[in-house]
């Protein structure tokens, strides 16, 4: 018995369509992910939020303003939740920078002879900058804490140079990088309630 080529192609096309539909359904409905409009909170009915200036106990002047600005910008660019004053907002996000530390990451080693004796010098080539932050998001109507984390931490490595201004610039850029990482985490936790 001879099978018609068009009939075989039709069966293969039908099976391929069924397989594609099954894969799509299992990925869409079976993995726990849900489609939602971008910028809207999941499991939270949040329409507005206040983000007052973060506080800081660090010795880095103005760092709290920089962190607040980056967090606000993350909410403005990533969501449809309005940034409001505390009196008008549905929730308040408060942050406190309580630890900013640096420690050596890498060294350059030079060996030389001084007065006939060998001498080894280690000079810091890069440092690790670590920031710890406490964040609380509170429902203004009930006073209930929506989420709180007393140890949000991020770090970055920056280059150290014999030029003090270059080192300060590198450290400032590392702080900005850390601020962006933490802002993304804060936004995600606020909007998706992880």
C-alpha positions, 0 to 999 in steps of 0.5 A: 500500500502506497501512502500519498506524499501530500497525506504524509506531509499533512500528518507531519504538519498536524503533529508539529502544530500539536507539539508546538501548542503543547510546549507553549501551554506547558511553558505558559501555564505550568511554570508559575510565570504569568503575563502582566502589563509591564510596570505594574505590581504583582500581588500589590495594589500600589498606585503611589509611593513616597521615597524620602531622602535616605539617611546615612551614618557614613562619612561619605558626604552626599551619598544619601542624596545620590542613592535616593536619586537612583532609587527614585529614577528606577521607579520612574523609569520602570513603573507606572507607580507615581512618586508622591509626597509622603502625605499623598502616597499610598506607601513610603519607602525609607532607606538608611545607609549604615555601612560603607567599607573598603578593603584591598582587593589586589596588590602590585608588588615591586622588589628593589634593593635599598642600601644593598638590602632587598626591599619588597613593596606592596601597593594596592591596585584595586579595592572592594567597596561594599555598601549595606543598606536598610530598607522599609516599605510601609503602607501609609493607611495601615502602618503595616510594613509591606517589606523590610530588609535590614541587610541589602548589600552590594559591592564593586571593585574600583581601581586605585591609582597614584593620582588621588583624583583618579582614585576618588573618581573610580570610587565614586563610579563604584558607588554609583554602580552599587546604587544602581544594583541596590535600586534594581533590587529595591524596585523588584522587591517592592513591585513583585513582593519577593 
